[in-house]
């Protein structure tokens, strides 16, 4: 049974819920709040979820409150990401979807509406407080894909079409309402901000270790690919910074999701309970102004496998580009003028390596079954303690169990082979 929260909610959370209740027509003094945990083990890594029931008489509204981690260290690390997600939900996404609404598209035309409803979001940096209150998609039968398994073609196809429409919105607003779009241009990479606050260079050390680990998934005699990776081993962070530089992607930079892996999307299914019919993109904490291809290669290299890419990589890119072109046209734009196919190919060559570098960090988590995941606080604190003690081989404790290690070796080596095959490194 849910526990009553009336006396235990911090003021900033209670204030947010009060505002939501009032906006949704609940009567002050008559409604009550009850809660329970809102997430399962392995669902999220940067925050915690609280499921809250707003109840009055026979009426009920269920919302999810996304909160900072309890660990002080992780709170310090995560506050800037919550600030970014607050800005995404309250400013940037409404700006883009308002433009789409004003176009009054015909009912039969697809549109980008693939974001959960956000009722309230506020981050106060100096107080280290943040709460994001949104709808619970599970009540509409949305669910996550099992992250430990590569995504199948139908799920990948749906995401590519959705990203095409999301990116088309940026291209359209950028072209037709440049003054409004100026707010989006200021949407700098949040990882860059985090790196500025990393005086110990712990992230650089971590990425170098993860690159070494990735190299060891290759055959011992695969000298060509091993040498290719060793060239970027000590500059993984610089590669991330270069790839996420919005100015380097101009004139084709857009607002992207930024963290496109399977735990950050939820699917609704057709009657067969297997074919995805709709998708919602969640967790906008790494959303940024940058190259469109970042979202694509991040997802494809982390969430599909070598076998699927062997027959569907170009097909997925074509689905994305067709969706982008179609939606941009419906919004009054022209893809040949604003993002010609040759520019798309050039950006893949320029920024495609981002998928590989991010997979070094994300695949160990993806390949670890939820029931084998270490406690996030413990893993992060253990890593930081190793760093502070001068251990240059410090690694996060993901992907180390027997089952996870086998999955990781197969997925990571395939990712390396494909990145090199496509000419990205």
C-alpha positions in Angstrom: 0.0 0.0 0.0 1.2 3.6 -0.7 2.5 5.5 2.3 1.0 8.9 3.1 3.4 11.7 2.2 1.6 14.7 3.8 4.2 15.3 6.5 7.4 14.0 4.8 7.6 15.8 1.5 10.3 18.5 1.2 8.7 21.9 0.6 9.9 22.3 -3.0 8.3 19.0 -4.0 5.1 19.8 -2.1 4.9 23.2 -3.8 5.2 21.6 -7.2 2.5 19.1 -6.5 0.3 21.8 -5.1 0.6 23.8 -8.3 -0.2 20.7 -10.4 -3.2 19.9 -8.2 -4.6 23.4 -8.6 -4.1 23.5 -12.3 -5.9 20.2 -12.7 -8.9 21.4 -10.7 -8.4 19.7 -7.3 -9.8 21.6 -4.3 -7.3 23.1 -1.9 -7.7 21.4 1.5 -9.7 18.5 0.2 -7.2 16.5 -1.9 -4.6 14.2 -0.4 -1.2 12.9 -1.6 -0.1 9.3 -1.4 3.0 7.8 -2.9 5.1 4.7 -3.7 8.4 4.1 -5.5 8.1 4.9 -9.2 10.8 2.9 -10.8 12.3 -0.6 -11.0 16.0 -1.6 -10.5 18.0 -0.6 -13.6 15.4 1.8 -15.0 17.4 5.0 -14.3 20.9 6.0 -13.4 20.8 9.8 -12.7 17.8 10.2 -10.5 15.0 8.6 -8.5 11.3 8.4 -9.3 8.4 8.8 -6.9 4.9 7.8 -8.0 2.4 10.2 -6.4 -1.4 9.8 -6.3 -3.4 13.1 -6.1 -6.8 12.0 -4.8 -10.0 13.8 -4.0 -13.4 12.0 -3.5 -13.7 9.6 -6.4 -11.1 11.4 -8.6 -7.4 10.5 -9.0 -4.4 11.8 -10.9 -1.2 9.8 -11.0 2.0 11.5 -11.6 5.7 10.7 -11.5 8.1 13.0 -9.6 11.7 12.8 -10.9 14.1 13.7 -8.1 17.8 14.1 -7.6 19.7 11.2 -6.1 20.0 11.1 -2.3 23.8 10.7 -2.4 25.4 14.1 -1.9 28.2 13.3 -4.4 25.7 12.2 -7.2 23.5 15.2 -6.4 26.4 17.5 -7.2 27.1 15.5 -10.4 23.5 15.4 -11.5 22.1 18.9 -10.7 23.2 20.4 -14.0 21.5 17.5 -15.9 18.2 18.2 -14.0 18.6 21.9 -14.9 18.9 20.9 -18.6 15.9 18.6 -18.5 13.8 21.3 -16.7 14.8 23.7 -19.5 13.9 21.1 -22.2 10.5 20.4 -20.8 9.5 24.0 -19.9 11.1 26.0 -22.7 12.6 24.2 -25.7 10.1 21.4 -26.4 7.1 23.8 -26.0 8.8 26.3 -28.4 9.2 23.6 -31.0 5.8 22.0 -30.6 4.0 25.4 -30.5 5.5 26.1 -34.0 4.2 22.7 -35.2 0.7 23.4 -33.7 0.6 26.8 -35.4 1.1 25.0 -38.8 -2.4 23.4 -38.3 -1.2 20.2 -40.0 -3.9 18.0 -41.6 -5.1 15.3 -39.1 -3.8 12.4 -41.3 -0.2 13.8 -41.3 2.3 12.6 -38.8 3.7 15.0 -36.2 6.1 15.0 -33.3 4.2 14.4 -30.1 6.5 11.8 -28.7 7.2 13.3 -25.3 5.4 12.6 -22.0 3.3 15.3 -20.6 5.2 17.4 -18.1 3.0 19.1 -15.6 5.8 21.0 -13.7 9.5 21.3 -13.6 11.8 23.5 -11.5 15.5 23.3 -10.7 17.1 25.7 -8.1 20.9 25.3 -8.5 22.0 27.3 -5.4 19.7 25.2 -3.2 20.5 21.9 -5.0 16.8 21.2 -5.4 15.0 19.8 -8.5 11.7 18.2 -9.2 10.1 17.2 -12.6 6.5 16.1 -12.4 5.1 14.2 -15.4 2.5 11.7 -16.5 3.0 8.0 -15.8 3.2 6.5 -19.3 2.7 3.0 -17.9 -0.9 3.8 -17.3 -1.3 4.0 -21.1 0.4 0.6 -21.5 3.8 2.0 -22.5 6.8 0.0 -21.4 10.5 -0.2 -21.9 12.5 -2.6 -24.1 14.7 -4.9 -22.1 18.0 -3.0 -22.4 20.1 -6.2 -22.2 18.8 -7.4 -25.6 19.6 -5.6 -29.0 16.6 -3.8 -30.3 14.8 -5.4 -33.2 14.2 -3.7 -36.6 10.6 -2.5 -35.9 11.6 -0.7 -32.7 14.6 0.9 -34.4 12.5 1.9 -37.4 9.9 3.6 -35.2 12.7 5.6 -33.4 14.3 6.7 -36.6 11.0 8.0 -38.0 10.4 9.8 -34.7 13.9 11.4 -34.6 13.3 12.6 -38.2 10.3 14.6 -37.1 12.0 15.9 -34.0 14.9 17.2 -36.0 12.7 18.6 -38.7 11.1 20.9 -36.1 14.5 22.5 -35.4 15.3 22.9 -39.1 11.9 24.5 -39.7 11.9 26.9 -36.7 15.6 27.8 -37.3 14.7 28.8 -40.9 11.3 30.5 -40.4 11.6 31.9 -36.9 15.3 32.6 -36.3 14.8 35.0 -33.4 12.7 32.4 -31.5 15.3 29.7 -32.4 18.1 31.7 -30.8 17.0 30.1 -27.4 17.8 26.7 -28.9 21.2 27.8 -30.2 22.1 28.5 -26.5 21.3 24.9 -25.6 25.0 23.9 -25.2 26.2 20.4 -24.4 25.6 19.6 -20.7 28.4 17.1 -20.7 30.8 19.9 -21.5 29.6 21.8 -18.4 30.2 18.7 -16.3 33.7 18.2 -17.6 34.5 21.8 -16.7 33.7 20.9 -13.1 36.0 17.8 -13.1 39.3 19.1 -11.8 40.6 15.6 -11.1 40.2 14.7 -14.7 38.4 11.6 -13.4 36.2 11.3 -16.5 39.2 11.3 -18.8 40.8 8.5 -16.7 37.6 6.6 -16.8 37.2 6.9 -20.6 40.8 5.9 -21.2 40.2 2.8 -19.1 37.0 2.0 -20.9 38.7 2.4 -24.3 41.4 -0.1 -23.1 38.6 -2.5 -22.1 37.0 -2.1 -25.5 40.2 -2.9 -27.3 40.5 -6.1 -25.3 37.2 -7.4 -26.9 39.0 -7.6 -30.2 40.9 -10.7 -31.3 44.5 -10.6 -30.1 45.8 -10.7 -33.6 43.5 -8.0 -34.9 46.4 -5.5 -35.0 44.7 -3.1 -37.5 41.6 -2.4 -35.4 43.6 -2.4 -32.1 45.9 0.3 -33.5 42.9 2.3 -34.7 41.5 2.4 -31.2 44.8 3.1 -29.5 45.0 6.3 -31.5 42.0 7.7 -29.6 42.5 5.9 -26.3 43.8 8.9 -24.5 41.6 11.5 -26.3 38.1 10.0 -25.8 37.0 13.0 -23.9 38.3 15.4 -26.6 36.4 13.3 -29.2 33.2 13.7 -27.2 33.7 17.5 -26.9 34.5 17.8 -30.6 31.5 15.7 -31.7 29.0 17.6 -29.4 30.2 21.1 -30.5 27.1 22.7 -32.0 29.2 25.3 -33.9 31.1 22.5 -35.6 27.8 21.1 -36.9 26.6 24.4 -38.5 24.7 25.2 -40.6 23.0 21.9 -39.8 22.9 21.9 -36.0 19.5 21.1 -34.3 18.1 20.3 -30.9 18.5 16.6 -30.3 17.5 14.2 -27.5 21.1 13.6 -26.6 20.8 10.3 -24.7 19.1 7.9 -27.2 19.4 4.5 -25.7 16.7 2.0 -24.9 16.1 2.9 -21.3 15.2 6.5 -22.4 12.3 5.5 -24.6 9.0 3.7 -23.9 6.8 1.9 -26.4 3.1 1.3 -26.8 2.2 -1.9 -28.7 -0.3 -3.2 -31.3 -2.8 -5.9 -30.4 -0.2 -8.6 -31.0 1.8 -7.1 -28.0 5.0 -7.3 -30.1 4.8 -4.7 -32.8 5.5 -1.2 -31.4 2.8 1.3 -32.5 4.0 4.4 -30.6 7.0 5.7 -28.8 7.7 8.4 -26.2 11.2 9.8 -25.6 12.0 10.4 -21.9 15.0 11.6 -19.9 16.0 14.8 -21.8 18.9 15.5 -19.4 21.6 15.4 -22.2 19.5 17.2 -24.8 21.7 19.6 -26.7 22.2 21.8 -29.8 24.4 19.8 -32.1 24.6 17.5 -35.2 21.5 15.5 -36.1 23.6 12.4 -36.5 24.5 12.2 -32.8 21.1 10.8 -31.9 21.3 8.3 -34.7 24.7 6.8 -34.1 24.3 6.9 -30.3 21.2 4.7 -30.6 22.3 2.4 -33.5 25.7 1.5 -32.0 24.5 1.0 -28.5 21.1 -0.6 -29.0 21.4 -2.7 -32.2 23.9 -5.4 -32.9 26.4 -6.2 -35.6 24.0 -8.6 -37.3 21.2 -6.1 -37.7 23.5 -3.4 -38.8 24.9 -5.7 -41.5 21.5 -5.7 -43.3 19.7 -2.7 -41.9 22.1 0.2 -41.1 21.6 2.1 -44.4 17.9 1.3 -44.4 17.5 2.9 -40.9 19.4 6.0 -42.0 17.1 6.2 -45.1 14.0 5.9 -42.9 15.3 8.7 -40.7 16.1 11.0 -43.7 12.7 10.3 -45.4 10.9 11.1 -42.2 12.9 14.3 -41.8 12.3 15.3 -45.4 8.6 14.6 -45.2 7.9 16.5 -41.9 10.1 19.4 -42.9 8.1 19.7 -46.1 4.8 19.6 -44.2 6.2 22.4 -41.9 7.0 24.6 -44.9 10.7 23.7 -45.3 12.8 22.1 -48.0 15.3 19.3 -47.1 17.4 19.8 -50.2 18.0 23.4 -49.2 18.3 22.9 -45.4 19.9 19.5 -45.0 20.8 17.9 -48.4 21.6 14.2 -48.4 25.3 15.0 -49.2 25.5 17.1 -46.0 23.9 14.2 -44.1 26.6 11.8 -45.3 29.4 14.3 -44.5 28.1 14.7 -41.0 28.0 11.0 -40.5 31.7 10.9 -41.5 32.5 13.8 -39.3 30.6 12.8 -36.2 29.9 9.1 -36.6 32.7 8.1 -34.2 30.5 9.6 -31.4 28.5 6.4 -31.4 31.6 4.3 -30.7 33.0 6.5 -28.0 29.7 6.6 -26.1 29.3 2.9 -26.5 32.5 2.4 -24.5 30.7 4.1 -21.6 27.2 2.9 -22.1 27.5 -0.7 -23.3 28.8 -2.1 -20.0 25.6 -0.9 -18.4 23.4 -2.1 -21.2 24.9 -5.5 -21.2 24.5 -6.0 -17.4 21.1 -7.7 -16.5 19.1 -5.6 -14.1 19.3 -8.2 -11.4 23.1 -8.0 -11.6 23.5 -4.2 -11.6 25.6 -2.8 -8.8 24.1 -0.1 -6.6 24.7 3.1 -8.5 25.7 5.1 -5.4 28.2 2.4 -4.3 29.6 2.0 -7.8 30.2 5.8 -8.2 31.6 6.3 -4.8 33.9 3.3 -5.2 35.2 4.8 -8.5 35.7 8.2 -7.0 37.6 6.8 -4.1 39.9 4.8 -6.5 40.5 8.0 -8.4 41.3 10.0 -5.3 43.7 7.3 -4.2 45.6 7.7 -7.5 44.3 4.5 -9.2 44.6 5.3 -12.9 43.0 1.9 -13.8 39.8 2.8 -11.9 36.6 1.6 -13.7 32.9 1.6 -12.9 31.7 -1.9 -11.8 29.4 -2.6 -14.8 29.6 -5.4 -17.3 31.9 -7.5 -15.1 29.7 -10.5 -14.3 30.1 -13.6 -16.4 26.9 -13.1 -18.4 27.4 -9.4 -18.9 31.1 -9.9 -19.9 30.1 -12.3 -22.7 27.4 -9.9 -24.0 29.7 -6.9 -23.8 32.5 -8.6 -25.7 30.2 -9.5 -28.6 28.5 -6.1 -28.7 31.6 -4.0 -28.2 33.8 -5.8 -30.8 30.9 -5.6 -33.3 30.6 -1.9 -32.7 34.3 -1.3 -33.3 34.3 -3.4 -36.5 31.3 -1.5 -37.9 32.6 2.0 -36.9 35.8 1.2 -38.8 34.0 -0.4 -41.7 31.8 2.8 -42.2 34.9 5.0 -42.1 34.1 6.8 -38.9 37.6 6.3 -37.4 
